[in-house]
Amino acid sequence: MLTLRNIAELVLVPPGPVPGRAMGDVRTVTSAALAIEDERIVWMGSDRDAPRSPGAQELDAGDGCVVPGLVDCHTHTVFAGTREHEFVERIRGKSYAQIAEEGGGIRVTVEAVRRTSSQELIALALRRLRRMLHHGVTTVEIKSGYGLTVDDELKMLYVVRELARLQPIELVPTFLAAHTVPAEYAGRTDDYLDTLFADAVLARLRDERLAEFCDVFCERTAFTVEQSRRVLAKAKRYGLRPKLHADQISQMGASALAGELAAVSADHLEHIDDHGIDALHGAETVAVLLPGCSFFLGVQQAPARRLLDADLPVALGTDYNPGSSMIESLPLVMSIACTQMRLTPLEALVAATANAAAAVDRHRRLGAVQPGMQADLVILDVPDHRRWMYEPGRNCVRTVIKRGQVVAEPSAREE
């Protein structure tokens, strides 16, 4: 048994999905303790009542706050190259869509990934994941989508599999071949989809367990609603559950499609409308918001408070990628959600834990502080969760625990 003692504040995040109106109504315990056995939380309560067992280990939280391990439920962490030239172009007035239409955007990263070996991609992503771990992230979803050939998409997914073996963060693989149409298929979008979503390809993903979800970028610069529906319906027959990049740049019915298909999550939602909100609510689809992306691009944020008021379970992710959100830090994104979306710190914490776990179908095991849940925990060097998001320029994480084992401490922190 491992007992965490001297906890100033223990945030009792319940298992997700937590409906929007309940996300700010989470109990906390002061002067607390928590016990772990066989990778699971087995007890929590007042420090004075902490169980004592012969041979048990104790870990002093140092009057810090303890929260669930963070779940980054939307990332593109496996990539090569950078796109700072586009960053400057946007400062000078070009939009993300305009850059993409002129041949930039995702296609630039695709060219870089195709040129890069699997071993180089692993080395690049390992450094990113280690930094994410030291910011309190214990589970990360990673999408393909920068290969856009059968071989290169598979290469990315094999890289994700190897990364899961090499470091402690739990990885969730998503097949995003429908990210954009590569240059060699210009004007032949359906031919591209027929190639990348052929029966043999999807069967291989299923048989080798290379992906759990299939995602589509449903947008005027990428794939139509009908194309997205067709791709996701076919992938679902091979066991890949649907996700959608929805309503990011324009309103074309993508969030309504997510509801129609009972997608696990609909992500972005900057331009969601009332019809889309109703559709997600009826399907119990998690609304994943990516405030770091809007912050990075300098565009409007998704209407977070409307979604919470509609009682949708809202999650947060970094959307970490080289084009629209070069942000590794989920705590920074949580702070942006507070200042620009008007989420309270407690709502942001639930969004990045319980509801983010629901967005990757891990909510029965991860994202909560409750007996029986996996002991993925973060000890902060601040006494309460509000202070964490109040100090976005500093890493407040002291210790990270994954499956009941300490996997990151300050002495090993990689800046």
JONOR-V744178 format. One line per field, one symbol per residue. phi: phi as a letter, one per 20 degrees, with the letter a starting at -180 (. if undefined). psi: psi as a letter, one per 20 degrees, with the letter a starting at -180 (. if undefined). burial: + if it has 16 or more other C-alpha atoms within 10 Angstrom, else -. A space follows every 50 residues. Layout:
phi = ???
psi = ???
burial = ???
This chain:
phi = .ddedmefbdeefefefefgfefedcfcceldbbdcblmcfdabrfgfdg fccgnfeccefmleedcfgfdeebbcfebcmccfffgfffgepfegffff fenemgfffgffffeefgfffffffgffffffgfdnedbcecefoddlcg ffffgfffffffffeebeffddececfeeaefgfdgncgfffffffdfgf ffffgffelebdcdcceeafeccfffffgffffffffdneffcbfclfdb dcnffffgfgelffbcdnmgdfdfffffffffelefeedcffffgfemcf effgfffffemffddcbelgafdcaeceefgfffffffeddmffgfffff fecgfffffcldffccncdagnffedccdeecfbfffgefdfeceeeebd dclndfdbcgfdfde
psi = qppprlpgpoomprqrppqgiihjmpqqpqlrrpqppljqpiqqbqhijp qpppiqqqooikkrqprqpqoojorlhorqrrlhhhghhhhiiqrggggg hjjbchhghggghhiprghghggghghghghggijjpippppqbjjgkrg ghghgghhggghhhhirippqoppolhlgrprhijpjlghgghhghkqgh ghhggghjliqhqpqpnoqhieqrggggggghgghhhjjoqqrpopkghr ojjghhggggjlqhqpqekhkqahggghggghikppooqmhhghghikrq qqmghggghjkqoprqrhkorigimlohohhghgghhghhikqqhgghgh hjeghhhhikljiihrjqnqphqpmoqppqkqirhhhgihmijqojpgqp ppkjppiprhhjpo.
burial = +++++++++++++++++++++-++---++++++++++-+++++++++--+ ----------++++++++++++++++++++--+--++--+----++---+ ---++++++++-++---+--++-+++-++++++++++++++++++++++- -++++++++++-++---+++++++++++++++------+--++--++--- +++-++---++++++++++-+++++-+++-++++++-+++++++++++++ +++++++++++++++++++++++--++++++-+++++++++++++-+--+ ++++--++-+++++++++++++++++++++++++++++--+-++++++++ ++++++++++++++++++++-+++++++++++++++-++--+--++++++ +++++-+++---+--
